[in-house]
C-alpha cells in the first residue's frame, strides 16, 4: 500500500476553496435578503391600514417612502457585495495599497460621484426637497407628463401619448421644472392657437372663447416677426389626470370653430411649427 506523504493531497474542496465558497454563500444570502426585504416592505405598505397610518395617499409621503425603500435595498446589496469581496486576500492587499494613496482614493470617489453617485445624491435631494412628487403633472425641458415613479437614479415621466421618459435624477434636479399640481390637484387646461397676422384676430378670439366656455379666457400672448399671432385658450378646471384629454378636446373644438369661421391660414402659408394654422 502506498502512503500519502503530501498533506496537500488530503485537503478537502471546502478547505482549498474556502474564500470562494464564503464569497458565493455571502452573495447568495445577500440576493435572498434583498428579495425578502423588498417584498416585505412592499407588502407592508400595501396594507390599507398601514397606508392610512403612514398617509401614503399624500404624494409627499409616497415619494419619500419609495426613495427610502430603494435606498435600504441598495445599501444591503452594496454591503453584501463588499463583504463577499473581502473574502479574497488578493483584493484585501489591493485595497490596502489603494487606501495608502489618498490622491487615488479621492480621484476614484470623485469619478464615481460624478457618474453614478451623482444621480443617487440627486434622487435623495429630490425626495427631501420634493419639487416634484409621484403623481405630479410637470413639464421638463419641453416634455409634459405625470411623474409615475421615482428611483434612486432615474425618474419615470409618463407623457400624454402613454410613453415613458427616463430622466436622470441629476438632470431633473438641475433643470427648470414646471409643476402644475404642486399646490393643487386641479389644473386649468390650456392650448395655444397660431394664426397669421392677416386673420381677423378679434373674430378668432370670439370663436375660441365660445369653445372655452363661460368664465374662461382667450387672449393674444405673442406675435412673431414672421407675421404669426399666438392665442392661448384656457378651459375649465379639471383633475390633473384628465388634463391631456381635456386639452385634446379643447384643441379640436378650437380648430373646428376656426375652420367654420374661415380663419385658417391660406394655402401654402406655414406656421412657425410647420403646416397651416397650428394648435398645441
MIDOSE-1310 file (N, C-alpha, C; in nm, 2 decimals, decimal comma, always signed):
residues 280
xxxx	+0,09/-0,12/+0,00/+0,00/+0,00/+0,00/+0,09/+0,12/+0,00; +0,05/+0,22/-0,08/+0,13/+0,35/-0,09/+0,08/+0,44/+0,02; +0,18/+0,50/+0,08/+0,15/+0,60/+0,19/+0,14/+0,74/+0,12; +0,05/+0,82/+0,17/+0,03/+0,95/+0,12/+0,11/+1,05/+0,21
xxxx	+0,23/+1,09/+0,16/+0,31/+1,18/+0,24/+0,28/+1,33/+0,23; +0,22/+1,36/+0,11/+0,20/+1,51/+0,08/+0,06/+1,54/+0,15; +0,06/+1,63/+0,25/-0,07/+1,67/+0,31/-0,16/+1,75/+0,22; -0,11/+1,81/+0,12/-0,19/+1,89/+0,03/-0,30/+1,80/-0,05
xxxx	-0,26/+1,67/-0,07/-0,35/+1,58/-0,14/-0,47/+1,55/-0,05; -0,46/+1,57/+0,08/-0,57/+1,54/+0,17/-0,66/+1,65/+0,19; -0,63/+1,77/+0,14/-0,72/+1,89/+0,16/-0,85/+1,86/+0,09; -0,95/+1,90/+0,16/-1,09/+1,89/+0,10/-1,12/+2,01/+0,01
xxxx	-1,22/+1,99/-0,06/-1,27/+2,10/-0,16/-1,30/+2,23/-0,08; -1,37/+2,22/+0,03/-1,40/+2,33/+0,11/-1,28/+2,40/+0,17; -1,18/+2,32/+0,21/-1,06/+2,38/+0,27/-0,98/+2,46/+0,16; -0,98/+2,40/+0,04/-0,90/+2,46/-0,06/-0,96/+2,58/-0,12
xxxx	-1,10/+2,58/-0,13/-1,17/+2,70/-0,19/-1,25/+2,77/-0,09; -1,20/+2,78/+0,04/-1,29/+2,84/+0,14/-1,32/+2,98/+0,11; -1,23/+3,06/+0,06/-1,26/+3,20/+0,03/-1,37/+3,21/-0,08; -1,36/+3,13/-0,19/-1,45/+3,14/-0,29/-1,59/+3,09/-0,24
xxxx	-1,59/+2,99/-0,16/-1,72/+2,94/-0,11/-1,79/+3,04/-0,02; -1,70/+3,10/+0,06/-1,76/+3,20/+0,15/-1,82/+3,32/+0,08; -1,74/+3,36/-0,03/-1,79/+3,47/-0,11/-1,92/+3,44/-0,18; -1,93/+3,31/-0,24/-2,05/+3,27/-0,30/-2,17/+3,26/-0,21
xxxx	-2,15/+3,21/-0,09/-2,25/+3,20/+0,01/-2,30/+3,34/+0,05; -2,21/+3,43/+0,07/-2,24/+3,57/+0,10/-2,33/+3,63/-0,01; -2,29/+3,61/-0,13/-2,37/+3,67/-0,24/-2,51/+3,61/-0,25; -2,52/+3,48/-0,24/-2,65/+3,42/-0,24/-2,74/+3,47/-0,12
xxxx	-2,68/+3,48/+0,00/-2,75/+3,53/+0,11/-2,79/+3,67/+0,09; -2,71/+3,76/+0,03/-2,74/+3,90/+0,00/-2,85/+3,91/-0,10; -2,85/+3,83/-0,20/-2,96/+3,83/-0,30/-3,09/+3,79/-0,24; -3,09/+3,69/-0,16/-3,21/+3,64/-0,09/-3,26/+3,75/+0,01
xxxx	-3,17/+3,81/+0,08/-3,21/+3,91/+0,18/-3,27/+4,03/+0,10; -3,21/+4,07/-0,01/-3,26/+4,19/-0,09/-3,40/+4,16/-0,13; -3,43/+4,04/-0,19/-3,56/+4,00/-0,24/-3,66/+4,00/-0,12; -3,62/+3,94/-0,01/-3,71/+3,93/+0,10/-3,75/+4,07/+0,16
xxxx	-3,65/+4,15/+0,18/-3,67/+4,29/+0,23/-3,76/+4,37/+0,14; -3,73/+4,36/+0,01/-3,80/+4,44/-0,09/-3,95/+4,40/-0,09; -3,97/+4,26/-0,09/-4,11/+4,22/-0,09/-4,18/+4,24/+0,04; -4,11/+4,23/+0,15/-4,17/+4,26/+0,28/-4,21/+4,40/+0,29
xxxx	-4,13/+4,49/+0,25/-4,16/+4,64/+0,26/-4,28/+4,67/+0,17; -4,28/+4,60/+0,05/-4,39/+4,62/-0,04/-4,52/+4,58/+0,01; -4,52/+4,46/+0,08/-4,65/+4,41/+0,13/-4,69/+4,49/+0,25; -4,60/+4,54/+0,33/-4,63/+4,62/+0,45/-4,70/+4,75/+0,40
xxxx	-4,64/+4,82/+0,31/-4,70/+4,95/+0,27/-4,83/+4,93/+0,18; -4,85/+4,81/+0,13/-4,97/+4,78/+0,05/-5,10/+4,76/+0,14; -5,08/+4,73/+0,27/-5,19/+4,71/+0,36/-5,27/+4,84/+0,38; -5,40/+4,83/+0,36/-5,48/+4,95/+0,38/-5,46/+5,02/+0,51
xxxx	-5,45/+4,95/+0,62/-5,43/+5,01/+0,75/-5,30/+5,09/+0,76; -5,20/+5,03/+0,70/-5,07/+5,09/+0,71/-5,07/+5,22/+0,62; -5,13/+5,21/+0,50/-5,14/+5,32/+0,41/-5,21/+5,44/+0,48; -5,31/+5,41/+0,56/-5,38/+5,52/+0,63/-5,29/+5,58/+0,74
xxxx	-5,23/+5,49/+0,81/-5,14/+5,54/+0,92/-5,03/+5,62/+0,87; -4,96/+5,57/+0,76/-4,85/+5,65/+0,71/-4,89/+5,76/+0,62; -5,02/+5,77/+0,59/-5,08/+5,87/+0,50/-5,01/+5,86/+0,36; -5,01/+5,74/+0,30/-4,95/+5,72/+0,17/-5,03/+5,78/+0,06
xxxx	-5,15/+5,83/+0,09/-5,23/+5,90/-0,01/-5,17/+6,03/-0,04; -5,08/+6,08/+0,05/-5,01/+6,21/+0,03/-4,90/+6,19/-0,06; -4,89/+6,25/-0,18/-4,78/+6,23/-0,27/-4,64/+6,26/-0,21; -4,63/+6,35/-0,11/-4,50/+6,37/-0,05/-4,45/+6,25/+0,03
xxxx	-4,54/+6,19/+0,10/-4,51/+6,07/+0,18/-4,47/+5,96/+0,09; -4,56/+5,94/-0,01/-4,53/+5,83/-0,11/-4,40/+5,84/-0,17; -4,36/+5,96/-0,21/-4,23/+5,98/-0,28/-4,12/+5,95/-0,19; -4,12/+6,00/-0,07/-4,01/+5,98/+0,03/-4,00/+5,83/+0,06
xxxx	-4,11/+5,76/+0,08/-4,11/+5,62/+0,12/-4,05/+5,54/+0,00; -4,08/+5,57/-0,12/-4,02/+5,49/-0,23/-3,87/+5,51/-0,24; -3,82/+5,63/-0,22/-3,68/+5,65/-0,22/-3,61/+5,58/-0,10; -3,67/+5,59/+0,02/-3,61/+5,52/+0,13/-3,61/+5,37/+0,11
xxxx	-3,72/+5,32/+0,06/-3,72/+5,17/+0,04/-3,61/+5,13/-0,06; -3,59/+5,20/-0,17/-3,49/+5,16/-0,26/-3,35/+5,19/-0,20; -3,34/+5,29/-0,12/-3,21/+5,32/-0,06/-3,17/+5,20/+0,04; -3,27/+5,15/+0,11/-3,24/+5,04/+0,20/-3,20/+4,92/+0,13
xxxx	-3,27/+4,89/+0,02/-3,23/+4,77/-0,06/-3,09/+4,79/-0,12; -3,06/+4,90/-0,18/-2,93/+4,93/-0,24/-2,82/+4,92/-0,13; -2,85/+4,97/-0,01/-2,74/+4,96/+0,09/-2,71/+4,81/+0,13; -2,82/+4,73/+0,14/-2,80/+4,59/+0,17/-2,72/+4,52/+0,06
xxxx	-2,75/+4,56/-0,06/-2,67/+4,49/-0,18/-2,53/+4,54/-0,18; -2,50/+4,66/-0,15/-2,36/+4,71/-0,15/-2,28/+4,65/-0,04; -2,34/+4,64/+0,08/-2,27/+4,58/+0,19/-2,24/+4,43/+0,17; -2,34/+4,36/+0,11/-2,32/+4,22/+0,08/-2,21/+4,20/-0,02
xxxx	-2,21/+4,28/-0,13/-2,10/+4,26/-0,23/-1,97/+4,30/-0,16; -1,96/+4,40/-0,08/-1,83/+4,44/-0,01/-1,78/+4,32/+0,08; -1,88/+4,26/+0,15/-1,84/+4,15/+0,24/-1,79/+4,03/+0,16; -1,85/+4,01/+0,04/-1,81/+3,90/-0,04/-1,67/+3,92/-0,10
xxxx	-1,65/+4,04/-0,14/-1,51/+4,07/-0,20/-1,40/+4,07/-0,09; -1,44/+4,10/+0,03/-1,34/+4,10/+0,14/-1,29/+3,96/+0,17; -1,35/+3,85/+0,11/-1,31/+3,72/+0,14/-1,18/+3,68/+0,06; -1,15/+3,76/-0,04/-1,03/+3,73/-0,12/-0,92/+3,81/-0,07
xxxx	-0,81/+3,75/-0,03/-0,69/+3,81/+0,03/-0,62/+3,90/-0,07; -0,63/+3,86/-0,20/-0,57/+3,94/-0,30/-0,63/+4,07/-0,32; -0,76/+4,08/-0,30/-0,83/+4,20/-0,31/-0,81/+4,29/-0,18; -0,79/+4,22/-0,07/-0,75/+4,29/+0,05/-0,62/+4,36/+0,03
xxxx	-0,52/+4,30/-0,03/-0,39/+4,36/-0,05/-0,40/+4,48/-0,15; -0,49/+4,45/-0,25/-0,51/+4,56/-0,35/-0,57/+4,68/-0,28; -0,67/+4,65/-0,20/-0,74/+4,76/-0,13/-0,65/+4,84/-0,04; -0,56/+4,76/+0,03/-0,47/+4,83/+0,12/-0,37/+4,92/+0,05
xxxx	-0,33/+4,88/-0,07/-0,24/+4,96/-0,14/-0,31/+5,09/-0,20; -0,44/+5,07/-0,23/-0,51/+5,19/-0,28/-0,54/+5,28/-0,17; -0,58/+5,23/-0,05/-0,60/+5,32/+0,06/-0,48/+5,39/+0,11; -0,36/+5,34/+0,08/-0,24/+5,41/+0,12/-0,22/+5,54/+0,04
xxxx	-0,29/+5,55/-0,07/-0,27/+5,67/-0,15/-0,40/+5,75/-0,15; -0,40/+5,86/-0,07/-0,52/+5,94/-0,06/-0,57/+6,01/-0,19; -0,47/+6,04/-0,28/-0,50/+6,10/-0,40/-0,58/+6,01/-0,49; -0,54/+5,88/-0,49/-0,61/+5,78/-0,58/-0,75/+5,76/-0,53
xxxx	-0,77/+5,75/-0,40/-0,90/+5,73/-0,34/-0,99/+5,85/-0,37; -0,93/+5,97/-0,36/-1,01/+6,09/-0,39/-1,05/+6,09/-0,54; -0,96/+6,05/-0,62/-0,99/+6,05/-0,77/-1,10/+5,95/-0,80; -1,09/+5,83/-0,74/-1,19/+5,73/-0,76/-1,33/+5,77/-0,71
xxxx	-1,33/+5,82/-0,59/-1,46/+5,87/-0,53/-1,52/+5,98/-0,61; -1,44/+6,07/-0,65/-1,48/+6,19/-0,73/-1,54/+6,14/-0,86; -1,47/+6,05/-0,93/-1,52/+6,00/-1,06/-1,66/+5,92/-1,04; -1,66/+5,84/-0,94/-1,79/+5,77/-0,91/-1,90/+5,86/-0,88
xxxx	-1,87/+5,96/-0,80/-1,98/+6,06/-0,76/-2,03/+6,13/-0,88; -1,94/+6,16/-0,98/-1,98/+6,24/-1,09/-2,07/+6,15/-1,19; -2,03/+6,03/-1,20/-2,10/+5,94/-1,30/-2,22/+5,87/-1,24; -2,21/+5,81/-1,13/-2,31/+5,72/-1,08/-2,38/+5,78/-0,95
xxxx	-2,29/+5,81/-0,85/-2,34/+5,86/-0,72/-2,41/+5,99/-0,73; -2,38/+6,07/-0,84/-2,44/+6,20/-0,86/-2,60/+6,18/-0,87; -2,64/+6,08/-0,95/-2,78/+6,06/-0,97/-2,85/+6,01/-0,83; -2,77/+5,93/-0,76/-2,83/+5,88/-0,63/-2,84/+6,00/-0,53
xxxx	-2,74/+6,08/-0,52/-2,75/+6,20/-0,44/-2,86/+6,29/-0,48; -2,88/+6,31/-0,61/-2,98/+6,40/-0,66/-3,12/+6,34/-0,63; -3,13/+6,20/-0,64/-3,26/+6,14/-0,60/-3,29/+6,16/-0,46; -3,20/+6,15/-0,37/-3,22/+6,17/-0,22/-3,26/+6,32/-0,20
xxxx	-3,20/+6,41/-0,27/-3,23/+6,55/-0,25/-3,37/+6,58/-0,31; -3,41/+6,51/-0,42/-3,55/+6,53/-0,47/-3,65/+6,48/-0,37; -3,62/+6,37/-0,31/-3,71/+6,31/-0,21/-3,73/+6,40/-0,09; -3,62/+6,47/-0,05/-3,63/+6,56/+0,07/-3,69/+6,69/+0,03
xxxx	-3,64/+6,76/-0,07/-3,70/+6,89/-0,11/-3,83/+6,88/-0,18; -3,85/+6,77/-0,26/-3,98/+6,75/-0,33/-4,03/+6,86/-0,42; -3,95/+6,90/-0,51/-4,00/+6,99/-0,61/-4,10/+6,92/-0,71; -4,08/+6,79/-0,72/-4,18/+6,70/-0,79/-4,21/+6,58/-0,70
xxxx	-4,33/+6,53/-0,72/-4,38/+6,41/-0,64/-4,45/+6,31/-0,73; -4,47/+6,19/-0,68/-4,54/+6,09/-0,75/-4,68/+6,14/-0,78; -4,72/+6,14/-0,91/-4,85/+6,18/-0,95/-4,86/+6,33/-0,99; -4,75/+6,41/-0,98/-4,75/+6,55/-1,02/-4,75/+6,56/-1,17
xxxx	-4,81/+6,66/-1,22/-4,81/+6,69/-1,37/-4,71/+6,80/-1,39; -4,60/+6,76/-1,46/-4,48/+6,85/-1,47/-4,44/+6,87/-1,62; -4,37/+6,97/-1,64/-4,31/+6,99/-1,78/-4,16/+7,01/-1,75; -4,08/+6,92/-1,82/-3,93/+6,92/-1,80/-3,87/+6,93/-1,94
xxxx	-3,80/+7,04/-1,97/-3,73/+7,05/-2,10/-3,83/+7,03/-2,21; -3,95/+7,09/-2,20/-4,04/+7,08/-2,31/-4,13/+6,96/-2,31; -4,10/+6,86/-2,23/-4,18/+6,74/-2,22/-4,28/+6,75/-2,10; -4,41/+6,73/-2,13/-4,51/+6,73/-2,03/-4,56/+6,59/-2,00
xxxx	-4,58/+6,56/-1,87/-4,63/+6,43/-1,83/-4,65/+6,42/-1,68; -4,69/+6,30/-1,64/-4,71/+6,28/-1,50/-4,60/+6,19/-1,44; -4,55/+6,23/-1,32/-4,44/+6,16/-1,26/-4,50/+6,02/-1,21; -4,46/+5,92/-1,27/-4,51/+5,78/-1,25/-4,43/+5,71/-1,14
xxxx	-4,30/+5,73/-1,14/-4,22/+5,67/-1,04/-4,09/+5,74/-1,02; -4,03/+5,73/-0,90/-3,90/+5,80/-0,87/-3,81/+5,69/-0,81; -3,70/+5,67/-0,87/-3,60/+5,58/-0,82/-3,48/+5,65/-0,77; -3,37/+5,57/-0,73/-3,25/+5,63/-0,68/-3,17/+5,70/-0,79
xxxx	-3,19/+5,66/-0,92/-3,11/+5,72/-1,02/-3,19/+5,78/-1,13; -3,31/+5,73/-1,16/-3,40/+5,78/-1,26/-3,54/+5,81/-1,21; -3,60/+5,91/-1,28/-3,74/+5,94/-1,26/-3,82/+5,91/-1,39; -3,94/+5,84/-1,37/-4,02/+5,80/-1,49/-4,13/+5,90/-1,51
xxxx	-4,13/+5,96/-1,63/-4,23/+6,06/-1,67/-4,32/+5,99/-1,77; -4,45/+5,98/-1,74/-4,55/+5,93/-1,84/-4,61/+6,04/-1,92; -4,60/+6,05/-2,05/-4,65/+6,15/-2,13/-4,79/+6,13/-2,17; -4,85/+6,23/-2,23/-4,99/+6,22/-2,28/-5,01/+6,11/-2,38
xxxx	-4,91/+6,07/-2,45/-4,92/+5,96/-2,55/-4,89/+5,83/-2,49; -4,88/+5,82/-2,35/-4,86/+5,70/-2,28/-4,72/+5,64/-2,30; -4,63/+5,73/-2,34/-4,49/+5,69/-2,35/-4,42/+5,72/-2,21; -4,30/+5,65/-2,19/-4,23/+5,67/-2,07/-4,09/+5,73/-2,10
xxxx	-4,07/+5,84/-2,03/-3,94/+5,91/-2,04/-3,86/+5,88/-1,91; -3,74/+5,83/-1,93/-3,65/+5,81/-1,82/-3,55/+5,93/-1,80; -3,58/+6,00/-1,69/-3,50/+6,13/-1,67/-3,40/+6,10/-1,56; -3,27/+6,12/-1,59/-3,17/+6,10/-1,48/-3,20/+6,20/-1,37
xxxx	-3,19/+6,16/-1,24/-3,22/+6,25/-1,13/-3,14/+6,37/-1,12; -3,01/+6,36/-1,16/-2,92/+6,47/-1,16/-2,97/+6,58/-1,26; -3,01/+6,53/-1,37/-3,06/+6,63/-1,48/-3,19/+6,69/-1,43; -3,28/+6,61/-1,37/-3,41/+6,66/-1,32/-3,39/+6,77/-1,21
xxxx	-3,29/+6,74/-1,12/-3,27/+6,83/-1,01/-3,21/+6,97/-1,06; -3,14/+6,96/-1,17/-3,07/+7,09/-1,22/-3,15/+7,16/-1,33; -3,26/+7,10/-1,37/-3,35/+7,16/-1,47/-3,45/+7,25/-1,41; -3,50/+7,34/-1,50/-3,62/+7,42/-1,46/-3,75/+7,34/-1,49
xxxx	-3,82/+7,31/-1,38/-3,94/+7,23/-1,39/-4,06/+7,31/-1,36; -4,16/+7,29/-1,45/-4,29/+7,35/-1,43/-4,38/+7,24/-1,36; -4,43/+7,27/-1,24/-4,51/+7,17/-1,17/-4,65/+7,23/-1,16; -4,74/+7,18/-1,23/-4,88/+7,23/-1,23/-4,96/+7,19/-1,11
xxxx	-4,92/+7,09/-1,04/-5,00/+7,03/-0,93/-4,93/+7,03/-0,80; -4,83/+7,11/-0,78/-4,76/+7,11/-0,65/-4,84/+7,17/-0,54; -4,94/+7,26/-0,57/-5,02/+7,31/-0,46/-5,17/+7,27/-0,47; -5,21/+7,23/-0,59/-5,35/+7,18/-0,61/-5,35/+7,07/-0,72
xxxx	-5,44/+6,97/-0,69/-5,45/+6,86/-0,78/-5,54/+6,90/-0,90; -5,61/+7,01/-0,90/-5,69/+7,05/-1,01/-5,61/+7,16/-1,09; -5,62/+7,15/-1,23/-5,55/+7,24/-1,31/-5,64/+7,29/-1,42; -5,60/+7,40/-1,49/-5,68/+7,45/-1,60/-5,62/+7,41/-1,73
xxxx	-5,69/+7,34/-1,81/-5,64/+7,30/-1,94/-5,62/+7,43/-2,03; -5,51/+7,43/-2,10/-5,47/+7,54/-2,18/-5,41/+7,50/-2,31; -5,45/+7,56/-2,42/-5,39/+7,52/-2,55/-5,35/+7,65/-2,62; -5,26/+7,64/-2,72/-5,22/+7,76/-2,80/-5,27/+7,74/-2,94
xxxx	-5,31/+7,85/-3,01/-5,35/+7,85/-3,14/-5,27/+7,96/-3,22; -5,21/+7,92/-3,33/-5,13/+8,01/-3,41/-5,22/+8,05/-3,53; -5,22/+8,18/-3,56/-5,29/+8,23/-3,68/-5,21/+8,34/-3,75; -5,22/+8,35/-3,88/-5,15/+8,46/-3,95/-5,20/+8,59/-3,90
xxxx	-5,11/+8,69/-3,90/-5,15/+8,83/-3,86/-5,26/+8,89/-3,94; -5,27/+8,84/-4,07/-5,37/+8,89/-4,16/-5,51/+8,85/-4,12; -5,52/+8,75/-4,03/-5,65/+8,69/-4,00/-5,73/+8,79/-3,90; -5,86/+8,78/-3,89/-5,94/+8,86/-3,81/-5,92/+8,80/-3,66
xxxx	-5,83/+8,86/-3,59/-5,79/+8,81/-3,46/-5,91/+8,83/-3,36; -5,98/+8,94/-3,37/-6,09/+8,96/-3,28/-6,20/+8,86/-3,30; -6,23/+8,82/-3,42/-6,33/+8,72/-3,45/-6,28/+8,58/-3,40; -6,15/+8,56/-3,42/-6,09/+8,43/-3,37/-6,10/+8,42/-3,22
xxxx	-6,08/+8,53/-3,15/-6,09/+8,53/-3,00/-6,23/+8,50/-2,96; -6,33/+8,55/-3,03/-6,47/+8,53/-3,00/-6,50/+8,38/-3,02; -6,45/+8,32/-3,13/-6,49/+8,18/-3,16/-6,42/+8,09/-3,06; -6,30/+8,11/-3,03/-6,23/+8,01/-2,93/-6,28/+8,04/-2,79
xxxx	-6,32/+8,16/-2,76/-6,38/+8,18/-2,63/-6,51/+8,11/-2,61; -6,59/+8,09/-2,72/-6,71/+8,02/-2,71/-6,68/+7,87/-2,68; -6,57/+7,82/-2,74/-6,53/+7,68/-2,72/-6,48/+7,66/-2,57; -6,41/+7,76/-2,52/-6,36/+7,75/-2,38/-6,47/+7,75/-2,28
xxxx	-6,58/+7,82/-2,30/-6,69/+7,82/-2,21/-6,69/+7,95/-2,13; -6,80/+7,97/-2,05/-6,82/+8,09/-1,97/-6,72/+8,10/-1,86; -6,67/+8,22/-1,84/-6,57/+8,24/-1,74/-6,43/+8,21/-1,77; -6,40/+8,15/-1,89/-6,27/+8,11/-1,93/-6,21/+8,22/-2,02
xxxx	-6,08/+8,21/-2,05/-6,01/+8,32/-2,12/-5,96/+8,28/-2,25; -5,95/+8,37/-2,34/-5,88/+8,36/-2,47/-5,82/+8,49/-2,50; -5,69/+8,49/-2,52/-5,61/+8,61/-2,53/-5,49/+8,60/-2,63; -5,45/+8,71/-2,68/-5,33/+8,72/-2,77/-5,21/+8,73/-2,67
xxxx	-5,11/+8,64/-2,69/-5,00/+8,64/-2,60/-4,86/+8,66/-2,67; -4,86/+8,65/-2,80/-4,74/+8,65/-2,87/-4,76/+8,69/-3,02; -4,66/+8,76/-3,08/-4,67/+8,79/-3,22/-4,52/+8,78/-3,27; -4,50/+8,70/-3,37/-4,36/+8,67/-3,42/-4,33/+8,77/-3,53
xxxx	-4,20/+8,80/-3,56/-4,16/+8,88/-3,67/-4,20/+8,83/-3,80; -4,23/+8,70/-3,81/-4,27/+8,64/-3,94/-4,42/+8,67/-3,97; -4,49/+8,73/-3,88/-4,63/+8,76/-3,90/-4,73/+8,66/-3,85; -4,69/+8,60/-3,74/-4,79/+8,50/-3,68/-4,83/+8,54/-3,54
xxxx	-4,95/+8,52/-3,51/-5,01/+8,56/-3,38/-5,04/+8,43/-3,30; -5,01/+8,43/-3,17/-5,04/+8,31/-3,09/-5,15/+8,35/-2,99; -5,26/+8,27/-2,99/-5,36/+8,29/-2,89/-5,36/+8,17/-2,79; -5,39/+8,20/-2,67/-5,40/+8,10/-2,57/-5,54/+8,09/-2,53
xxxx	-5,59/+7,97/-2,51/-5,73/+7,94/-2,47/-5,72/+7,86/-2,35; -5,79/+7,90/-2,24/-5,79/+7,83/-2,11/-5,93/+7,78/-2,09; -5,94/+7,65/-2,07/-6,07/+7,59/-2,05/-6,11/+7,58/-1,90; -6,19/+7,49/-1,87/-6,24/+7,47/-1,73/-6,14/+7,39/-1,65
xxxx	-6,14/+7,41/-1,52/-6,05/+7,33/-1,43/-6,09/+7,18/-1,43; -5,99/+7,10/-1,42/-6,02/+6,95/-1,42/-5,91/+6,89/-1,34; -5,93/+6,76/-1,30/-5,82/+6,69/-1,23/-5,70/+6,67/-1,32; -5,58/+6,66/-1,25/-5,46/+6,66/-1,33/-5,46/+6,54/-1,43
xxxx	-5,51/+6,43/-1,39/-5,50/+6,31/-1,47/-5,59/+6,32/-1,60; -5,68/+6,42/-1,60/-5,77/+6,44/-1,71/-5,72/+6,56/-1,80; -5,61/+6,61/-1,77/-5,56/+6,73/-1,85/-5,55/+6,70/-1,99; -5,48/+6,59/-2,03/-5,45/+6,57/-2,17/-5,57/+6,55/-2,25
xxxx	-5,67/+6,47/-2,19/-5,79/+6,45/-2,26/-5,87/+6,58/-2,28; -5,87/+6,66/-2,18/-5,94/+6,79/-2,19/-5,88/+6,89/-2,29; -5,74/+6,89/-2,29/-5,67/+6,98/-2,38/-5,69/+6,93/-2,53; -5,70/+6,80/-2,55/-5,72/+6,74/-2,68/-5,86/+6,78/-2,73
xxxx	-5,96/+6,77/-2,64/-6,09/+6,81/-2,67/-6,10/+6,96/-2,70; -6,04/+7,04/-2,62/-6,04/+7,19/-2,64/-5,97/+7,23/-2,77; -5,86/+7,16/-2,80/-5,78/+7,19/-2,92/-5,86/+7,15/-3,05; -5,93/+7,04/-3,05/-6,01/+7,00/-3,16/-6,13/+7,10/-3,18
xxxx	-6,19/+7,14/-3,07/-6,30/+7,23/-3,08/-6,26/+7,36/-3,13; -6,15/+7,42/-3,09/-6,10/+7,54/-3,14/-6,07/+7,53/-3,29; -6,01/+7,43/-3,34/-5,99/+7,41/-3,48/-6,12/+7,40/-3,56; -6,22/+7,33/-3,51/-6,35/+7,33/-3,58/-6,41/+7,46/-3,59
xxxx	-6,41/+7,54/-3,48/-6,47/+7,67/-3,49/-6,40/+7,77/-3,58; -6,26/+7,76/-3,58/-6,18/+7,85/-3,67/-6,20/+7,81/-3,82; -6,21/+7,68/-3,84/-6,23/+7,63/-3,98/-6,37/+7,67/-4,03; -6,47/+7,66/-3,94/-6,61/+7,70/-3,98/-6,61/+7,85/-4,00
xxxx	-6,53/+7,93/-3,93/-6,53/+8,07/-3,95/-6,44/+8,12/-4,06; -6,38/+8,03/-4,13/-6,29/+8,07/-4,24/-6,16/+8,14/-4,19; -6,11/+8,11/-4,07/-5,99/+8,18/-4,02/-5,87/+8,10/-4,02; -5,87/+7,98/-4,09/-5,74/+7,91/-4,10/-5,65/+7,98/-4,20
xxxx	-5,52/+7,94/-4,19/-5,42/+8,01/-4,27/-5,45/+7,98/-4,42; -5,40/+8,07/-4,51/-5,42/+8,05/-4,65/-5,33/+7,93/-4,70; -5,37/+7,87/-4,81/-5,30/+7,76/-4,86/-5,16/+7,80/-4,89; -5,06/+7,72/-4,85/-4,92/+7,74/-4,87/-4,85/+7,82/-4,77
xxxx	-4,93/+7,88/-4,67/-4,87/+7,97/-4,57/-4,84/+7,88/-4,45; -4,72/+7,87/-4,40/-4,68/+7,78/-4,29/-4,67/+7,85/-4,16; -4,71/+7,79/-4,06/-4,70/+7,84/-3,92/-4,55/+7,83/-3,87; -4,52/+7,88/-3,76/-4,38/+7,87/-3,70/-4,34/+7,73/-3,68
xxxx	-4,44/+7,64/-3,66/-4,41/+7,50/-3,63/-4,44/+7,40/-3,75; -4,46/+7,46/-3,87/-4,49/+7,38/-3,99/-4,64/+7,37/-4,00; -4,69/+7,35/-4,13/-4,83/+7,33/-4,15/-4,90/+7,47/-4,16; -5,03/+7,47/-4,17/-5,10/+7,60/-4,17/-5,14/+7,64/-4,03
xxxx	-5,26/+7,67/-4,00/-5,29/+7,71/-3,86/-5,25/+7,60/-3,77; -5,20/+7,64/-3,65/-5,13/+7,54/-3,56/-5,19/+7,55/-3,42; -5,22/+7,44/-3,36/-5,26/+7,44/-3,22/-5,17/+7,35/-3,14; -5,15/+7,38/-3,02/-5,07/+7,29/-2,93/-5,12/+7,30/-2,79
